[in-house]
Amino acid sequence: MTSDKDRETILRDVLDRWKAGIDAHRPQQVAALFTEDAIFQGLRPYTVGRPGVAAYYDSQPPGLTAAYRILETAAPADGLVLGYLAVDFSFADRPTLNVYLSVLVKRTEEGWRIGHYQVSRL
């Protein structure tokens, strides 16, 4: 079982790279942070797998940036870290979108990858 600090470190490692890919508008870089069979639920119908993640982020407007805060973490099983986050997506031409994000990060042969991603607007 991992400590709170360990879980947060794991999440930050993955999510800092996720943020960098979004901020630079590099959808393939973002998709590589997901497992091959990741379930991805953005603000449109869900997809499964990296191609759907890449397509989702490729469709986002240039200038989109993400800022996140980790609100809660848990370790439901060995090799899994659950994160609950507040995320602010900023745009060049419209108001910031504030959402909540749940991610399940999984230890794989490639390193830690996102296996489940779900956004909600509360």
N, C-alpha and C positions, 0 to 999 in steps of 0.2 A: 504494500500500500504506500502511496506517495503522500508526502506532507503538503500542506497548503502552499508553501513556498515552492516546492518542486512542481506542483500542478500549474501554478501561475507561470513559472519559468518555461515549462513546456508549451503552454498556450501562447505566451508572448513570442517565443521563437517562431511558431507557425504563423501567428497573426501579424507580427511585424512584417514578415515576408508577404503575406496576403495583402496588407495595406500598401506595401511598396509596389506590388504588381498593379493594384487598382490605381494608385496615384500616378503611375507611369503609363497607364492604359496598355498593359501587357497581358491580355487575356490568357495566353498560353502559359505564362509564368504563374498566374493565379491558378489555373486548372491543374498544374503540376503539383500543387499543394494538397490536392484531393486524392482519395483512393480511386482506383479504376472503377469501382462500383458505388461511388458516393451517391447518396441521396441528397439532392440540392433543391431547396425551396427558397427562392428569392421572392420577389413581389409579383411573380408570374407563375403559371403552372410549373410544377416540379419537373426535374429531369433526373436521370440516373447516369452517372459517369462523367468523365472529364470533358468529352466533346460538348455536352450540354452546359457545363460550367463555363467553358471557353466562349461558347456562343452567347451566353448571358452577358458576360463581361465585355465581349466585343461590341455588343449592342448599346453599351452605356456611353453617354456623351463624353467627348474630350473634356478634360478639366475636372472630372469627378474625383473627389478625394474622400478618404475614410478616416475617421478618428474613433477609437474605441476605448472603453473602460471595462475592465473585468469586474463583474458584480459578484459572481459566485463561481466556485469550482467544486468538483466532486470527482471521485475515482470509483466508478461503479464496478470495475473489475481490473485485474492486472492488465496493463497495456492499454488502458482506456482512460481518457481525461475528458470530463464534461465541463464545458464553460458556458456561462450565461453572461451576456455582455450588453451594454448600451453602446450603440453605434450611431454616429452622426455622419451621414453622407452629404458632402457639400458639392454644389454645382456652380458653374460659372454664371449661369443665367437664371437661376431660380432659388427659392428658399431651401435651406438645409432640411434634409429628411432625417428625422430622429426615429430610430427603430430599436428593437431588441433582437438579439441574435443568440441562438443556442447552437453550439457546435459540439460534436463528439469527435475527439481527436484520437487516432489509433496508432499504436506503434507498428510499423511495417518494416519490411526489408529495406525500403527506401528512406526510412526515418519516420518521424511523426507526420501523419497525414490526416486530413479532415475526411471522415467517413459519413458524417451527417451534418447538414447545415440548414437551419430554418430561421427565417426572419419573420417577425410579427410587428405590426403597428398597433400599439395599445393606446 
